[in-house]
Amino acid sequence: MTKPNWATELPPGFMDRIRPEQGLVVDGWAPQCSILAHPSLGAFVTHCGWSSLMEAMQSGAPMIALPLHIDQPLNAKLMVELGVAIEIQQQGFGNFEGNEVARCIKQVLYSEIGHGVRKKVEEMAEVMRQKSDHHEIQELLQKMEQLCNKDQQGESNTLKRMVAN
């Protein structure tokens, strides 16, 4: 196997230890929708680009938000308010610690909060399966608002303000 250039950043021998039955390292384009829909996926660490968020929700993939720039921080907050993601805490954009990433992964996979995230994202996936991107967008936004407000009766939130504008 020829090692890609970025492989020099990995620990020595990492690429040689990868076996198809245990994991996969993809160099170049990866079929994100297929990966997100795979039954062994536990969570999706995402930069919170809009297309990735829509694909994750459509697939029912719980998200761990790691926004880096432009619209991503707002998108991350929206996903957290919807209850379909938790956000990795950063000390400035792009400045985060490995133990914080590990904490968030464990939280999504093993905690009550993670159970709630998985439940909400499955609800959202069902809504999205019933609606297409081309039709009934307003109804989808209303459903998202209802899901967001289910546990936040009376509180103002980002989604409510976005839908109202």
C-alpha positions in Angstrom: 0.0 0.0 0.0 1.3 3.4 -0.9 1.1 5.9 2.0 -0.6 9.2 1.2 1.3 12.4 2.2 -0.9 13.0 5.2 0.0 9.6 6.6 3.3 11.0 7.8 1.2 12.9 10.5 -0.1 9.6 11.9 1.7 7.6 14.6 4.3 5.2 13.2 2.8 2.0 11.9 -0.8 3.3 12.1 -1.6 2.7 8.4 0.0 -0.8 8.6 -2.3 -1.8 11.5 -5.5 -0.9 9.7 -7.5 -4.0 8.8 -10.7 -3.9 6.8 -12.7 -5.7 9.5 -11.7 -3.1 12.1 -11.6 0.3 10.3 -10.9 2.2 7.2 -8.8 5.1 6.2 -10.0 6.7 3.0 -7.6 8.9 1.0 -9.6 11.3 -1.1 -13.4 11.4 -1.6 -15.5 9.2 0.7 -19.1 8.3 0.2 -20.4 10.3 3.2 -24.1 9.3 2.8 -23.2 5.6 2.8 -20.9 6.0 5.8 -23.5 8.0 7.8 -26.2 5.4 7.0 -24.0 2.4 8.1 -25.4 0.6 11.1 -22.0 0.5 12.9 -21.7 4.3 13.0 -21.9 5.5 16.6 -21.6 9.3 16.0 -20.4 11.8 13.3 -17.8 14.4 14.2 -18.7 17.2 11.8 -17.5 20.7 10.9 -21.2 21.6 10.6 -21.3 22.5 7.0 -25.0 22.6 6.0 -24.9 19.7 3.5 -23.2 17.5 6.0 -25.8 18.3 8.7 -28.7 17.5 6.3 -27.1 14.2 5.3 -26.4 13.3 9.0 -30.0 14.1 10.0 -31.4 12.3 7.0 -29.3 9.2 8.0 -30.2 9.5 11.7 -26.5 10.0 12.7 -26.0 11.6 16.1 -23.6 14.5 15.7 -20.6 15.9 17.5 -20.2 19.5 16.4 -16.7 20.9 15.7 -17.4 24.2 13.9 -14.5 26.1 12.5 -15.6 29.1 10.5 -18.2 31.2 8.6 -21.7 29.7 9.0 -20.6 26.6 11.0 -20.8 28.0 14.5 -24.5 29.1 13.9 -25.2 25.7 12.3 -23.7 23.9 15.3 -25.8 25.9 17.8 -28.9 25.1 15.8 -28.1 21.4 15.8 -27.5 21.5 19.6 -30.8 23.4 20.2 -32.6 20.8 18.0 -31.1 18.1 20.3 -29.4 16.2 17.5 -25.8 17.2 18.4 -23.4 18.1 21.2 -20.6 20.6 20.6 -16.9 20.2 21.4 -15.8 23.1 23.5 -13.0 25.1 22.0 -10.7 27.9 23.2 -11.0 29.9 20.0 -11.9 28.4 16.7 -9.8 25.4 15.8 -8.2 25.3 19.3 -9.5 22.2 21.0 -8.1 19.3 23.1 -8.2 15.6 22.4 -9.6 14.8 25.9 -12.6 17.1 25.1 -13.2 15.3 21.8 -13.1 12.0 23.7 -15.5 13.3 26.4 -18.0 14.3 23.7 -17.7 10.9 21.9 -18.3 9.1 25.2 -21.2 11.4 26.0 -23.0 10.7 22.7 -22.3 7.0 22.9 -22.9 6.1 26.5 -24.7 8.8 28.5 -28.4 9.8 29.0 -27.7 13.0 27.1 -26.4 10.8 24.2 -29.5 8.7 24.4 -31.6 11.8 24.0 -29.5 13.0 21.0 -29.9 9.6 19.3 -33.6 9.7 19.9 -34.0 13.2 18.5 -31.9 12.6 15.4 -34.0 9.5 14.7 -37.2 11.6 15.0 -35.7 14.1 12.6 -34.6 11.4 10.2 -38.2 10.2 10.1 -39.5 13.7 9.4 -36.9 14.1 6.6 -37.8 10.7 5.0 -41.4 11.9 4.7 -40.4 15.3 3.2 -38.2 16.1 0.3 -35.8 19.0 -0.1 -37.9 20.4 -2.9 -41.4 20.3 -1.2 -42.9 21.3 2.1 -39.7 23.0 3.4 -41.8 25.2 5.7 -43.5 22.2 7.2 -40.1 20.7 7.9 -39.0 23.9 9.6 -42.1 23.9 11.8 -41.4 20.3 12.8 -37.9 21.2 13.7 -39.2 24.1 15.8 -41.6 21.8 17.6 -38.8 19.3 18.3 -36.6 22.1 19.6 -39.3 23.5 21.8 -40.5 20.1 23.2 -38.0 20.4 26.1 -37.7 24.1 26.2 -41.2 25.4 26.8 -41.3 29.2 26.9 -37.6 29.7 26.3 -36.5 31.7 23.2 -34.0 29.9 21.0 -32.0 30.3 17.8 -34.3 28.2 15.6 -37.4 30.1 16.7 -35.8 33.4 15.9 -34.6 32.1 12.5 -38.0 30.8 11.5 -39.7 34.0 12.6 -37.4 36.1 10.4 
